[in-house]
Amino acid sequence: MKKLNLWLLASLFVTAFTLTACGDNDDDTPPETNPLFGRWEAQHSFGADTNISYAFVLGANNNISYEYRMYSAGGGLHNGYILTGTYQVSGQTINVTFTKFQRLTDDKDTFEQVDQYVYTYRLENNKLYISGDDTNGKEFNNTEFVKK
């Protein structure tokens, strides 16, 4: 009888282990990623004296950063800053709330602020086209950003 109980206990243990050892996560396909996620850059030259670079970084966690850099003729950074915050996408619109400002030149100050922007966008051939006001009061007018 003792041998039978031991045999039943061992069988029960093996059966329980077998039933719980396999999960339903046998799918090896990676999760879908939003094509908006990543770093998008654009550059503009204004004559021979000034080059400006812009970059948006959109994260899967709805965090966003916007980088603005203005370079003088000698190649040195003349003006620049980074804004960070959050974003929401609705259709072809990106609603952005920037909450932190960090200057890249001079005193490199950082301060909290709340600025809201609305951009319209379209994706085409791995390029992002954005329209709306930039943070300097100028307008992105179907500006082409390339994924980096």
N, C-alpha and C positions, 0 to 999 in steps of 0.2 A: 504494500500500500504506500509506504514511504517512497519507494522508487517511482510509483505511478504519479504521486503528487509532485515529485521533483521533475518528472518528464512533462507533466502538464504545465508546471510553472515555466520551464524552459521553452516550451512551445508557445505559451502565451507571450513571453518576452520577445521571442523571434518574430511572432506575428505583429506585435505592437511596433517593434522597430521597423519592420518592413512597411507597414502602413504609414508611418510618419516620416520615413526617411526621404521619400520622394515628394518634392513640392511641385507646384504648377508653374515654375519659372523656367521652363525649358525653352522659352522663346529667346533666341540669340540675336534677334533683330534689335539694332540700337533704337533708342527713343527718337521720335521725330524732333527735329530742331527747327526753330523758326528762322527763315532766311534773313530776317532783320538782325538777329543776334550777331555781334562782332564789332570790329573796328572799321569805320568808314572814314576815308580821308578825301579832302579836296584842297587844291592849291590855286591861287590867283596871283598874277603879277600885275603891278600897276607901274608901267614904264620900266625903266632900268633901275629904279631906286628902291622899290618896295615889293616884297613877296609876302603873301599871307597864306598860312596853312590853317585849315579847319579839320577837326576830327570829332565825330560822334562815336561813342562806345556804348552799345546797347547790350545789356546783360539779360540772361534768362530770368533773373530774379526781379525784373522791372527797375533795376538801377541804370542810370545813364550818366555819362560824363560828356562834357563838351569842352574841347580844347581850342584855343585861339592863340595863334602866334604870328607876330608881325616882325619880319626881318628887314633890316636896313640894307643899303647897297653893299656895305662891307660884309654882310652875312651875319652880323651880330643880332641877337634878339633885342628888338626895340621895345616891344610891348607883348604881353602875353598873360593869359589866365586860364584857369580850369574851373568849370562849374560842375557840380555834382548834384544829383537829385534822383527823382523817380519819373517813370513814364507809364502811360497807358495807351494801347493801340485800339482804335475803333474804326473799322473799315480802312480807309486810306488816310486816316488822321492819326497823328501822334500828339498826345497831350502831355506836356512836360512841365514839371515843377522842379525848379532848381532851388536848392536850399543852402548850398555852401559855395563860396567864392574864394578862390586862392590865386593871388597875383604871382606871376612867375618872374617879374622884374622888380627893380627898386627894393622896397622894403619887404617884399614877399609876404605881405599881410594876408591873413585868412579871416573871413568873417561870415557869419550866418546871414542869409537873406532869403527871401522868398520871391521868386520871379516865375511867372507862368507864361508859356509859349504854346502855340498851336501850329503844327507843321502838317502840310499835306505831303504825301510821298507816293512814289511808285517805284517798283523794282523791275528792272529790265536788263537782261544780259549781264547779270551779276554786278549791276550798278544801281545805286540808290539815288533817285532824283528828289530833292527836297525844295519846297516852296514855303515861304513864311518869313517873319522877321527874325534876323539873327540878334544876338545879344548886344550889338552896337547900334541898333536902330536902323541898320541897313536891311535890305531884303534879300533872302535867298529866292531867286527866281528860277526854279527848275534847275538848281545847282546840282551838278553831277559829283557824286561821291563814289569812290572805288573801295571795295573791300580789301583790307590788308591783313 
